[in-house]
Amino acid sequence: MVAVNGTEPQNPLVPSNTNENGGGRIVDRLFAGLRYIDAKGALHDEVAQSIETTDQQHYRITLKPGWTFSDGSAVTAHSFVDAWNFGALVTNKQLQSYTYQPIVGFDDVQADPPRAQAMSGLTVIDDLTFTVDLTAPTIDFRTRLAYAPFYPLPAVAFKDMKAFGEHPIGNGPYRFADGNAWQHDVQLTVVPNESYRGGRPARNKGLIFVFYSNFDSAYSDLLAGNLDVLDTVPDSAIRVFEKDLGDRAIQAPSAQNQWIGFQANMPHFSGEEGRLRRQAISMAIDRARIGQKIFHGTRIPSRDFTSRTLPGYDGNLPGAQVLDYNPEQARRLWAQANEIAPWSGRFEIAYNADGGHQAWIDAVANSVRNTLGIDAVGAAYPTFKQLRDQVVHRTVGKAFRFGWQGDYPTMLQFLEPSFLSGSETNDVDFHNAEFDRLIAAAEAAPGEQESWRIVGQAQTVLLRELPAIPVFDYINSAGYSRRVHNVVQTWNGLADFENIELR
């Protein structure tokens, strides 16, 4: 068994209701979708035999024969269609329901009360074939099919979904270990799934996800030989981890970033006054210095709202100068905002204390305070859940740390959930018709190059309005023990779990 770090999943392990890292890394081991993403970010068909479309709007999907779930039941077209319909239906309250929005009939199952129980854009042709109709051409839909909400579910899941999530039955490279596999708040154990037929079979005898409340404890266990793989080295060890681990230390860029967000009900941060203040704060942050001092170069100043590891990334977009450290311009912008309404109060940045964010948030607050001459401080919340609850319910009342870790490797996947009108994860309440139109145009583009060009235009709108402040991209630091080898970091900063081998 290989011991890897993790965190207690927030919910039972249902793919359409798992939207956080701790549960996501487990769900992706237990299930196989139509496609999968390899460590380098390349896509491969998995359960899909073919995904045919002539217009990026109407799809015919054929499954490979012979796939089964780990309980022996067959993976069929209904396994996918029924799972997607369950995930989309508003009464099921699935956290990932927004991902089905492009499918015809989504609005009907999301109505309150729902006008239908299933999306009309999904049609089962036979056991191995189904069709998908979208409301508009969607260039990255084939890529999205590798994402967890599009995984299949066995028929038994729909009898009691909550109970199923406590002991899920999937079709992926691993299955739950026999016995007490999930020891809540302690660990979860998976073993190879003998019936898996895809391109990422387990090369080890199983994984033990050990749940940690902080990375310092995990790093201590790694050094002591009690943990085999740690995908995030804590800030406290960045300076020494390469010396500690030698050739077992890993550093590589990953599709992750950090932002500072604002909600419209925050005093002084709505309208033109708010836009000027956000621009001023952005230009008051010395990203390069903080990235070097706190993270020893493992955080890079953001140049856009996505990640430099993604296809089509452009670090020289019009308006990107708002992300430059420019104290003089920051003070001028702050003064312009004061002409609209004089500043009063304290500028606070909320962060979760259990995520290793205090040092850089305090450094950002210091940079803002020293540049603008205002009282700026970090505001700690004990847990990620406590912070997220206030952000989601719009009661946080202050700026807040948030970020994105890629679920599939497209720039649109970073932009749409966080900034598109109507998205349930648009925590900054950004609503801009020009941005929405450009995103729709990027999705409808005939090819990737054209789509990337339009994404750049959409990001120019974000850089002008600055609903959130991009701060850092990641160079992820990880490490592993002497017990294992062939440890590789994936495109989005996780371990390539299936390919880890014991020595």
C-alpha positions as a Python dict, from the first residue, in 0.01 Angstrom:
ca = {
    (1, 'M'): (0, 0, 0),
    (2, 'V'): (112, 354, -77),
    (3, 'A'): (26, 623, 181),
    (4, 'V'): (-63, 959, 24),
    (5, 'N'): (-185, 1282, 178),
    (6, 'G'): (-546, 1394, 163),
    (7, 'T'): (-823, 1562, 359),
    (8, 'E'): (-1156, 1434, 485),
    (9, 'P'): (-1408, 1470, 200),
    (10, 'Q'): (-1677, 1725, 275),
    (11, 'N'): (-1956, 1503, 143),
    (12, 'P'): (-2030, 1141, 56),
    (13, 'L'): (-1837, 1044, -257),
    (14, 'V'): (-2092, 1111, -532),
    (15, 'P'): (-1919, 1254, -843),
    (16, 'S'): (-2182, 1521, -912),
    (17, 'N'): (-2168, 1642, -551),
    (18, 'T'): (-1789, 1648, -504),
    (19, 'N'): (-1630, 1986, -573),
    (20, 'E'): (-1334, 1996, -335),
    (21, 'N'): (-985, 1857, -349),
    (22, 'G'): (-1008, 1601, -70),
    (23, 'G'): (-1303, 1418, -219),
    (24, 'G'): (-1210, 1484, -580),
    (25, 'R'): (-879, 1299, -571),
    (26, 'I'): (-1059, 990, -439),
    (27, 'V'): (-1357, 1006, -676),
    (28, 'D'): (-1118, 1023, -972),
    (29, 'R'): (-959, 697, -861),
    (30, 'L'): (-1290, 517, -814),
    (31, 'F'): (-1458, 612, -1141),
    (32, 'A'): (-1377, 611, -1511),
    (33, 'G'): (-1545, 854, -1747),
    (34, 'L'): (-1583, 869, -2121),
    (35, 'R'): (-1234, 1021, -2129),
    (36, 'Y'): (-943, 1073, -1891),
    (37, 'I'): (-661, 1325, -1857),
    (38, 'D'): (-306, 1197, -1821),
    (39, 'A'): (-31, 1350, -1607),
    (40, 'K'): (75, 1589, -1884),
    (41, 'G'): (-280, 1714, -1943),
    (42, 'A'): (-340, 1514, -2262),
    (43, 'L'): (-684, 1362, -2316),
    (44, 'H'): (-756, 998, -2401),
    (45, 'D'): (-1077, 807, -2456),
    (46, 'E'): (-1152, 576, -2164),
    (47, 'V'): (-1502, 424, -2166),
    (48, 'A'): (-1581, 599, -2496),
    (49, 'Q'): (-1527, 408, -2818),
    (50, 'S'): (-1608, 726, -3014),
    (51, 'I'): (-1742, 1077, -2957),
    (52, 'E'): (-1872, 1205, -3289),
    (53, 'T'): (-1980, 1558, -3378),
    (54, 'T'): (-1980, 1772, -3688),
    (55, 'D'): (-2079, 2100, -3524),
    (56, 'Q'): (-1967, 2084, -3156),
    (57, 'Q'): (-2333, 2099, -3059),
    (58, 'H'): (-2478, 1756, -3140),
    (59, 'Y'): (-2286, 1447, -3025),
    (60, 'R'): (-2321, 1074, -3075),
    (61, 'I'): (-2131, 878, -2811),
    (62, 'T'): (-2053, 507, -2840),
    (63, 'L'): (-1915, 308, -2545),
    (64, 'K'): (-1658, 33, -2554),
    (65, 'P'): (-1821, -306, -2485),
    (66, 'G'): (-1739, -512, -2179),
    (67, 'W'): (-1702, -239, -1916),
    (68, 'T'): (-1842, -320, -1573),
    (69, 'F'): (-1862, -159, -1232),
    (70, 'S'): (-1669, -323, -951),
    (71, 'D'): (-1987, -505, -841),
    (72, 'G'): (-2007, -675, -1182),
    (73, 'S'): (-2299, -473, -1320),
    (74, 'A'): (-2261, -346, -1677),
    (75, 'V'): (-2161, 9, -1767),
    (76, 'T'): (-2421, 117, -2022),
    (77, 'A'): (-2545, 433, -2188),
    (78, 'H'): (-2803, 458, -1911),
    (79, 'S'): (-2520, 459, -1655),
    (80, 'F'): (-2407, 792, -1797),
    (81, 'V'): (-2741, 947, -1888),
    (82, 'D'): (-2905, 860, -1556),
    (83, 'A'): (-2606, 994, -1360),
    (84, 'W'): (-2606, 1325, -1551),
    (85, 'N'): (-2981, 1365, -1509),
    (86, 'F'): (-2951, 1299, -1136),
    (87, 'G'): (-2672, 1554, -1109),
    (88, 'A'): (-2865, 1820, -1297),
    (89, 'L'): (-3205, 1787, -1123),
    (90, 'V'): (-3249, 2081, -887),
    (91, 'T'): (-3422, 1879, -615),
    (92, 'N'): (-3113, 1661, -576),
    (93, 'K'): (-2910, 1970, -475),
    (94, 'Q'): (-2586, 1854, -632),
    (95, 'L'): (-2294, 2097, -597),
    (96, 'Q'): (-2176, 2031, -952),
    (97, 'S'): (-2514, 2073, -1119),
    (98, 'Y'): (-2394, 2380, -1310),
    (99, 'T'): (-2163, 2164, -1522),
    (100, 'Y'): (-2461, 2028, -1719),
    (101, 'Q'): (-2580, 2375, -1818),
    (102, 'P'): (-2491, 2343, -2189),
    (103, 'I'): (-2724, 2043, -2233),
    (104, 'V'): (-3069, 2104, -2384),
    (105, 'G'): (-3332, 2079, -2112),
    (106, 'F'): (-3106, 2185, -1825),
    (107, 'D'): (-3323, 2489, -1754),
    (108, 'D'): (-3629, 2262, -1721),
    (109, 'V'): (-3471, 2038, -1456),
    (110, 'Q'): (-3332, 2342, -1275),
    (111, 'A'): (-3665, 2526, -1255),
    (112, 'D'): (-3831, 2561, -913),
    (113, 'P'): (-4033, 2343, -919),
    (114, 'P'): (-3869, 2146, -1203),
    (115, 'R'): (-4063, 2131, -1530),
    (116, 'A'): (-3904, 1794, -1612),
    (117, 'Q'): (-3718, 1515, -1434),
    (118, 'A'): (-3463, 1458, -1712),
    (119, 'M'): (-3283, 1673, -1968),
    (120, 'S'): (-3437, 1647, -2313),
    (121, 'G'): (-3094, 1677, -2474),
    (122, 'L'): (-2994, 1326, -2362),
    (123, 'T'): (-3125, 1027, -2555),
    (124, 'V'): (-3031, 660, -2505),
    (125, 'I'): (-3016, 480, -2841),
    (126, 'D'): (-2909, 138, -2714),
    (127, 'D'): (-2695, -10, -2437),
    (128, 'L'): (-2374, 130, -2584),
    (129, 'T'): (-2494, 445, -2759),
    (130, 'F'): (-2646, 777, -2657),
    (131, 'T'): (-2674, 1125, -2803),
    (132, 'V'): (-2619, 1465, -2646),
    (133, 'D'): (-2769, 1788, -2780),
    (134, 'L'): (-2630, 2118, -2651),
    (135, 'T'): (-2801, 2456, -2664),
    (136, 'A'): (-2504, 2603, -2853),
    (137, 'P'): (-2168, 2489, -2992),
    (138, 'T'): (-1925, 2422, -2704),
    (139, 'I'): (-1563, 2382, -2809),
    (140, 'D'): (-1444, 2223, -2486),
    (141, 'F'): (-1735, 1983, -2430),
    (142, 'R'): (-1528, 1684, -2538),
    (143, 'T'): (-1269, 1790, -2280),
    (144, 'R'): (-1532, 1833, -2009),
    (145, 'L'): (-1632, 1470, -2052),
    (146, 'A'): (-1321, 1375, -1851),
    (147, 'Y'): (-1452, 1571, -1550),
    (148, 'A'): (-1605, 1394, -1248),
    (149, 'P'): (-1969, 1515, -1286),
    (150, 'F'): (-1976, 1326, -1619),
    (151, 'Y'): (-1882, 991, -1465),
    (152, 'P'): (-2135, 702, -1482),
    (153, 'L'): (-2321, 554, -1187),
    (154, 'P'): (-2452, 198, -1137),
    (155, 'A'): (-2825, 143, -1095),
    (156, 'V'): (-2781, 62, -726),
    (157, 'A'): (-2670, 419, -658),
    (158, 'F'): (-3016, 563, -722),
    (159, 'K'): (-3177, 352, -449),
    (160, 'D'): (-3004, 554, -174),
    (161, 'M'): (-2750, 805, -305),
    (162, 'K'): (-2628, 916, 37),
    (163, 'A'): (-2559, 558, 145),
    (164, 'F'): (-2396, 489, -192),
    (165, 'G'): (-2163, 785, -141),
    (166, 'E'): (-2040, 633, 186),
    (167, 'H'): (-1937, 318, 0),
    (168, 'P'): (-1933, 400, -372),
    (169, 'I'): (-1918, 139, -645),
    (170, 'G'): (-1730, 265, -946),
    (171, 'N'): (-1563, 151, -1266),
    (172, 'G'): (-1225, 319, -1218),
    (173, 'P'): (-875, 182, -1156),
    (174, 'Y'): (-945, 142, -782),
    (175, 'R'): (-1231, 29, -559),
    (176, 'F'): (-1298, 61, -188),
    (177, 'A'): (-1098, -184, 21),
    (178, 'D'): (-1294, -456, 194),
    (179, 'G'): (-1406, -383, 549),
    (180, 'N'): (-1381, -38, 706),
    (181, 'A'): (-1230, 139, 405),
    (182, 'W'): (-1337, 491, 507),
    (183, 'Q'): (-1236, 578, 861),
    (184, 'H'): (-1381, 927, 882),
    (185, 'D'): (-1134, 1205, 969),
    (186, 'V'): (-852, 949, 970),
    (187, 'Q'): (-798, 777, 634),
    (188, 'L'): (-956, 604, 336),
    (189, 'T'): (-818, 296, 160),
    (190, 'V'): (-865, 188, -201),
    (191, 'V'): (-730, -121, -378),
    (192, 'P'): (-692, -206, -748),
    (193, 'N'): (-1018, -276, -930),
    (194, 'E'): (-966, -605, -1110),
    (195, 'S'): (-1243, -529, -1360),
    (196, 'Y'): (-1096, -197, -1478),
    (197, 'R'): (-1040, -197, -1856),
    (198, 'G'): (-895, 149, -1924),
    (199, 'G'): (-560, 309, -1991),
    (200, 'R'): (-459, 400, -1635),
    (201, 'P'): (-443, 73, -1441),
    (202, 'A'): (-303, 75, -1089),
    (203, 'R'): (67, -10, -1074),
    (204, 'N'): (58, -45, -696),
    (205, 'K'): (-137, -258, -449),
    (206, 'G'): (-354, 24, -326),
    (207, 'L'): (-361, 377, -182),
    (208, 'I'): (-418, 493, 172),
    (209, 'F'): (-539, 855, 172),
    (210, 'V'): (-424, 986, 509),
    (211, 'F'): (-629, 1288, 619),
    (212, 'Y'): (-429, 1583, 754),
    (213, 'S'): (-547, 1915, 898),
    (214, 'N'): (-222, 2086, 796),
    (215, 'F'): (73, 2022, 567),
    (216, 'D'): (332, 2062, 844),
    (217, 'S'): (215, 1739, 1008),
    (218, 'A'): (212, 1566, 670),
    (219, 'Y'): (568, 1680, 598),
    (220, 'S'): (686, 1552, 936),
    (221, 'D'): (529, 1214, 854),
    (222, 'L'): (698, 1215, 513),
    (223, 'L'): (1040, 1269, 672),
    (224, 'A'): (967, 999, 929),
    (225, 'G'): (866, 748, 662),
    (226, 'N'): (503, 735, 773),
    (227, 'L'): (379, 898, 451),
    (228, 'D'): (494, 802, 103),
    (229, 'V'): (374, 1093, -114),
    (230, 'L'): (303, 1455, -22),
    (231, 'D'): (173, 1672, -305),
    (232, 'T'): (213, 2007, -124),
    (233, 'V'): (523, 2096, 77),
    (234, 'P'): (431, 2347, 351),
    (235, 'D'): (565, 2703, 341),
    (236, 'S'): (772, 2629, 651),
    (237, 'A'): (974, 2365, 461),
    (238, 'I'): (1010, 2527, 117),
    (239, 'R'): (1358, 2653, 200),
    (240, 'V'): (1487, 2312, 310),
    (241, 'F'): (1277, 2042, 144),
    (242, 'E'): (1519, 1989, -147),
    (243, 'K'): (1803, 1939, 101),
    (244, 'D'): (1583, 1712, 315),
    (245, 'L'): (1462, 1497, 25),
    (246, 'G'): (1736, 1518, -236),
    (247, 'D'): (1627, 1358, -562),
    (248, 'R'): (1291, 1278, -403),
    (249, 'A'): (1194, 1646, -415),
    (250, 'I'): (967, 1759, -699),
    (251, 'Q'): (898, 2105, -835),
    (252, 'A'): (688, 2175, -1144),
    (253, 'P'): (440, 2437, -1266),
    (254, 'S'): (76, 2343, -1209),
    (255, 'A'): (-262, 2478, -1313),
    (256, 'Q'): (-344, 2648, -985),
    (257, 'N'): (-379, 3009, -886),
    (258, 'Q'): (-475, 3241, -601),
    (259, 'W'): (-711, 3538, -618),
    (260, 'I'): (-849, 3798, -380),
    (261, 'G'): (-1223, 3836, -422),
    (262, 'F'): (-1476, 4106, -340),
    (263, 'Q'): (-1855, 4097, -312),
    (264, 'A'): (-2084, 4384, -404),
    (265, 'N'): (-2221, 4426, -51),
    (266, 'M'): (-1875, 4513, 80),
    (267, 'P'): (-1864, 4885, 170),
    (268, 'H'): (-1659, 5101, -73),
    (269, 'F'): (-1624, 4820, -330),
    (270, 'S'): (-1925, 4858, -556),
    (271, 'G'): (-1963, 5067, -872),
    (272, 'E'): (-1688, 5290, -1006),
    (273, 'E'): (-1549, 5353, -659),
    (274, 'G'): (-1505, 4980, -610),
    (275, 'R'): (-1339, 4932, -949),
    (276, 'L'): (-1085, 5205, -874),
    (277, 'R'): (-1012, 5063, -529),
    (278, 'R'): (-964, 4710, -662),
    (279, 'Q'): (-723, 4841, -926),
    (280, 'A'): (-535, 5040, -662),
    (281, 'I'): (-504, 4739, -431),
    (282, 'S'): (-386, 4521, -716),
    (283, 'M'): (-110, 4766, -807),
    (284, 'A'): (-16, 4801, -439),
    (285, 'I'): (77, 4430, -412),
    (286, 'D'): (444, 4351, -467),
    (287, 'R'): (376, 4002, -599),
    (288, 'A'): (732, 3924, -705),
    (289, 'R'): (880, 4013, -367),
    (290, 'I'): (615, 3823, -172),
    (291, 'G'): (649, 3520, -398),
    (292, 'Q'): (1022, 3514, -343),
    (293, 'K'): (1027, 3596, 27),
    (294, 'I'): (739, 3373, 141),
    (295, 'F'): (750, 3098, -119),
    (296, 'H'): (1113, 3112, -237),
    (297, 'G'): (1007, 3147, -599),
    (298, 'T'): (740, 2877, -597),
    (299, 'R'): (467, 3134, -654),
    (300, 'I'): (484, 3345, -970),
    (301, 'P'): (303, 3679, -1016),
    (302, 'S'): (-19, 3623, -1210),
    (303, 'R'): (-49, 3776, -1556),
    (304, 'D'): (-409, 3676, -1622),
    (305, 'F'): (-704, 3492, -1464),
    (306, 'T'): (-605, 3142, -1578),
    (307, 'S'): (-272, 2961, -1555),
    (308, 'R'): (44, 2976, -1762),
    (309, 'T'): (42, 2596, -1795),
    (310, 'L'): (-280, 2592, -1999),
    (311, 'P'): (-305, 2577, -2380),
    (312, 'G'): (-349, 2924, -2531),
    (313, 'Y'): (-218, 3118, -2231),
    (314, 'D'): (-107, 3475, -2309),
    (315, 'G'): (84, 3667, -2043),
    (316, 'N'): (75, 3996, -2232),
    (317, 'L'): (-295, 4073, -2257),
    (318, 'P'): (-413, 4434, -2292),
    (319, 'G'): (-477, 4570, -1945),
    (320, 'A'): (-242, 4329, -1768),
    (321, 'Q'): (-47, 4627, -1633),
    (322, 'V'): (-308, 4643, -1356),
    (323, 'L'): (-127, 4338, -1216),
    (324, 'D'): (208, 4522, -1205),
    (325, 'Y'): (345, 4658, -878),
    (326, 'N'): (310, 5034, -929),
    (327, 'P'): (285, 5223, -597),
    (328, 'E'): (251, 5568, -753),
    (329, 'Q'): (-37, 5466, -980),
    (330, 'A'): (-198, 5274, -692),
    (331, 'R'): (-204, 5589, -481),
    (332, 'R'): (-347, 5794, -769),
    (333, 'L'): (-628, 5544, -823),
    (334, 'W'): (-703, 5532, -449),
    (335, 'A'): (-724, 5913, -444),
    (336, 'Q'): (-967, 5905, -738),
    (337, 'A'): (-1185, 5662, -544),
    (338, 'N'): (-1173, 5891, -240),
    (339, 'E'): (-1314, 6172, -455),
    (340, 'I'): (-1623, 5956, -509),
    (341, 'A'): (-1651, 5857, -142),
    (342, 'P'): (-1383, 5907, 127),
    (343, 'W'): (-1233, 5582, 256),
    (344, 'S'): (-1324, 5473, 606),
    (345, 'G'): (-1265, 5159, 807),
    (346, 'R'): (-1020, 4872, 779),
    (347, 'F'): (-934, 4667, 472),
    (348, 'E'): (-948, 4299, 572),
    (349, 'I'): (-862, 3990, 368),
    (350, 'A'): (-1033, 3673, 492),
    (351, 'Y'): (-846, 3342, 464),
    (352, 'N'): (-874, 2991, 604),
    (353, 'A'): (-611, 2920, 867),
    (354, 'D'): (-607, 2547, 788),
    (355, 'G'): (-473, 2602, 436),
    (356, 'G'): (-130, 2753, 493),
    (357, 'H'): (-231, 3100, 372),
    (358, 'Q'): (-148, 3326, 667),
    (359, 'A'): (204, 3426, 563),
    (360, 'W'): (121, 3544, 212),
    (361, 'I'): (-207, 3710, 310),
    (362, 'D'): (-28, 3903, 585),
    (363, 'A'): (241, 4000, 334),
    (364, 'V'): (-22, 4122, 86),
    (365, 'A'): (-192, 4323, 361),
    (366, 'N'): (142, 4477, 460),
    (367, 'S'): (213, 4572, 99),
    (368, 'V'): (-129, 4738, 68),
    (369, 'R'): (-91, 4916, 402),
    (370, 'N'): (256, 5048, 322),
    (371, 'T'): (157, 5164, -27),
    (372, 'L'): (-185, 5316, 37),
    (373, 'G'): (-143, 5420, 399),
    (374, 'I'): (-457, 5241, 516),
    (375, 'D'): (-521, 4988, 790),
    (376, 'A'): (-497, 4655, 605),
    (377, 'V'): (-486, 4315, 780),
    (378, 'G'): (-551, 3947, 727),
    (379, 'A'): (-861, 3798, 889),
    (380, 'A'): (-828, 3431, 982),
    (381, 'Y'): (-1114, 3181, 974),
    (382, 'P'): (-1034, 2850, 1147),
    (383, 'T'): (-1140, 2623, 860),
    (384, 'F'): (-1199, 2635, 488),
    (385, 'K'): (-1561, 2533, 544),
    (386, 'Q'): (-1627, 2825, 780),
    (387, 'L'): (-1487, 3073, 530),
    (388, 'R'): (-1668, 2917, 235),
    (389, 'D'): (-2001, 2917, 419),
    (390, 'Q'): (-1978, 3293, 468),
    (391, 'V'): (-1862, 3354, 112),
    (392, 'V'): (-2143, 3141, -33),
    (393, 'H'): (-2408, 3307, 185),
    (394, 'R'): (-2268, 3656, 107),
    (395, 'T'): (-2206, 3732, 473),
    (396, 'V'): (-1826, 3753, 471),
    (397, 'G'): (-1832, 4135, 446),
    (398, 'K'): (-1464, 4164, 357),
    (399, 'A'): (-1219, 4071, 82),
    (400, 'F'): (-1141, 3700, 76),
    (401, 'R'): (-883, 3457, -54),
    (402, 'F'): (-995, 3209, -312),
    (403, 'G'): (-843, 3031, -607),
    (404, 'W'): (-883, 2765, -870),
    (405, 'Q'): (-718, 2432, -939),
    (406, 'G'): (-789, 2302, -1286),
    (407, 'D'): (-1038, 2020, -1325),
    (408, 'Y'): (-967, 1986, -1696),
    (409, 'P'): (-700, 2171, -1894),
    (410, 'T'): (-872, 2462, -2067),
    (411, 'M'): (-871, 2834, -1990),
    (412, 'L'): (-1250, 2837, -2016),
    (413, 'Q'): (-1266, 2601, -1719),
    (414, 'F'): (-1095, 2867, -1506),
    (415, 'L'): (-1313, 3153, -1630),
    (416, 'E'): (-1666, 3018, -1662),
    (417, 'P'): (-1731, 2885, -1309),
    (418, 'S'): (-1591, 3196, -1138),
    (419, 'F'): (-1705, 3485, -1358),
    (420, 'L'): (-1989, 3382, -1592),
    (421, 'S'): (-2332, 3526, -1511),
    (422, 'G'): (-2553, 3265, -1349),
    (423, 'S'): (-2273, 3034, -1237),
    (424, 'E'): (-2335, 2898, -889),
    (425, 'T'): (-1963, 2935, -814),
    (426, 'N'): (-1945, 3301, -922),
    (427, 'D'): (-1856, 3409, -568),
    (428, 'V'): (-1778, 3769, -670),
    (429, 'D'): (-2121, 3820, -829),
    (430, 'F'): (-1968, 3937, -1156),
    (431, 'H'): (-2231, 4003, -1422),
    (432, 'N'): (-2106, 4154, -1745),
    (433, 'A'): (-2287, 4111, -2076),
    (434, 'E'): (-1973, 4174, -2282),
    (435, 'F'): (-1779, 3906, -2094),
    (436, 'D'): (-2069, 3659, -2124),
    (437, 'R'): (-2095, 3724, -2499),
    (438, 'L'): (-1723, 3672, -2553),
    (439, 'I'): (-1720, 3347, -2354),
    (440, 'A'): (-2011, 3220, -2564),
    (441, 'A'): (-1821, 3319, -2878),
    (442, 'A'): (-1508, 3140, -2755),
    (443, 'E'): (-1713, 2824, -2696),
    (444, 'A'): (-1865, 2851, -3044),
    (445, 'A'): (-1532, 2915, -3220),
    (446, 'P'): (-1451, 2677, -3508),
    (447, 'G'): (-1102, 2597, -3376),
    (448, 'E'): (-877, 2628, -3073),
    (449, 'Q'): (-665, 2919, -3201),
    (450, 'E'): (-973, 3132, -3262),
    (451, 'S'): (-1120, 3030, -2928),
    (452, 'W'): (-799, 3130, -2748),
    (453, 'R'): (-801, 3468, -2922),
    (454, 'I'): (-1155, 3538, -2801),
    (455, 'V'): (-1072, 3414, -2450),
    (456, 'G'): (-802, 3681, -2449),
    (457, 'Q'): (-1065, 3945, -2530),
    (458, 'A'): (-1285, 3817, -2249),
    (459, 'Q'): (-993, 3837, -2008),
    (460, 'T'): (-932, 4195, -2115),
    (461, 'V'): (-1281, 4270, -1981),
    (462, 'L'): (-1188, 4104, -1651),
    (463, 'L'): (-864, 4303, -1631),
    (464, 'R'): (-1059, 4624, -1687),
    (465, 'E'): (-1336, 4552, -1434),
    (466, 'L'): (-1119, 4345, -1195),
    (467, 'P'): (-1398, 4160, -1006),
    (468, 'A'): (-1117, 3967, -835),
    (469, 'I'): (-744, 4033, -809),
    (470, 'P'): (-516, 3762, -953),
    (471, 'V'): (-214, 3724, -726),
    (472, 'F'): (-14, 3406, -789),
    (473, 'D'): (32, 3113, -1024),
    (474, 'Y'): (186, 2800, -875),
    (475, 'I'): (509, 2616, -907),
    (476, 'N'): (408, 2321, -696),
    (477, 'S'): (649, 2155, -454),
    (478, 'A'): (605, 1792, -359),
    (479, 'G'): (805, 1498, -233),
    (480, 'Y'): (806, 1126, -169),
    (481, 'S'): (960, 864, 58),
    (482, 'R'): (1231, 608, -4),
    (483, 'R'): (966, 333, -24),
    (484, 'V'): (829, 445, -359),
    (485, 'H'): (943, 553, -704),
    (486, 'N'): (796, 668, -1035),
    (487, 'V'): (628, 958, -854),
    (488, 'V'): (519, 1226, -1100),
    (489, 'Q'): (325, 1547, -1049),
    (490, 'T'): (31, 1594, -1283),
    (491, 'W'): (-61, 1904, -1483),
    (492, 'N'): (-280, 2036, -1198),
    (493, 'G'): (-47, 1964, -906),
    (494, 'L'): (-168, 1624, -785),
    (495, 'A'): (26, 1300, -779),
    (496, 'D'): (-9, 1060, -1071),
    (497, 'F'): (-154, 809, -825),
    (498, 'E'): (-203, 509, -1053),
    (499, 'N'): (161, 502, -1160),
    (500, 'I'): (327, 522, -817),
    (501, 'E'): (525, 206, -749),
    (502, 'L'): (674, 51, -438),
    (503, 'R'): (1044, -20, -454),
}
